[in-house]
Amino acid sequence: MRLEPTHGLERGAQVVLTLDGRPVTAFEGESVAALLLAEGIVATRLTRGGEPRGVYCGMGVCFDCLVVVDGVPNTRACVTWVRDGMTVERQAGFGATRGDA
């Protein structure tokens, strides 16, 4: 369930992208991490040992929020802005998509 704007918050234009194979709506100006959290996804990836990781620092320092964006693995979700038509997949291990694990 998406959060609705309140208290005068204005969102950017709606964009549609693919998240783990399904279409989702996001808003220009949001990070991929914000989209994932708004969609109720807290684990953005699994380590090689199977431990879940997600948004931790939120500013691109820790590398815990790695996802695959448009086929490029190890993309930091917290510093990547959503755009219309992009594809985002959660990641398993370092550099592989969940389907490859």
C-alpha positions, -999 to +999 in steps of 0.1 A: +000+000+000+014+034-011+016+063+014-006+092+004+009+127+005-003+149+035+005+183+050+012+200+017+036+175+004+038+176-034+050+146-053+066+144-087+049+129-118+039+093-116+061+068-133+056+031-139+085+007-135+089-031-131+098-044-096+106-081-093+086-087-125+055-067-117+045-032-126+045-006-098+039+031-096+064+055-082+069+092-083+097+112-098+121+124-071+118+092-051+148+069-047+145+032-055+149+026-017+118+048-010+099+028-036+109-005-020+099+007+015+066+021+002+059-013-014+065-030+020+099-045+010+125-043+038+150-068+025+166-055-007+190-084-011+203-116+005+240-121+013+258-152+000+251-167+033+213-160+029+212-131+054+187-104+045+200-068+040+181-036+034+182+001+036+206+010+065+224+043+061+201+057+034+229+079+019+250+055-002+278+047+023+271+012+035+262-008+004+235-028+022+207-018-002+221-033-034+197-041-061+198-049-099+186-019-119+181-024-157+204-055-155+232-038-136+238-056-103+252-039-071+233-007-077+227+013-044+189+017-041+192+047-017+210+069-043+193+058-075+163+078-086+132+061-101+124+067-137+097+056-161+103+022-176+132+011-154+135-025-141+144-032-105+151-066-091+161-076-056+195-093-055+209-125-040+246-126-032+270-102-048+261-095-084+234-121-091+197-116-093+174-137-071+166-160-100+203-169-104+209-178-068 
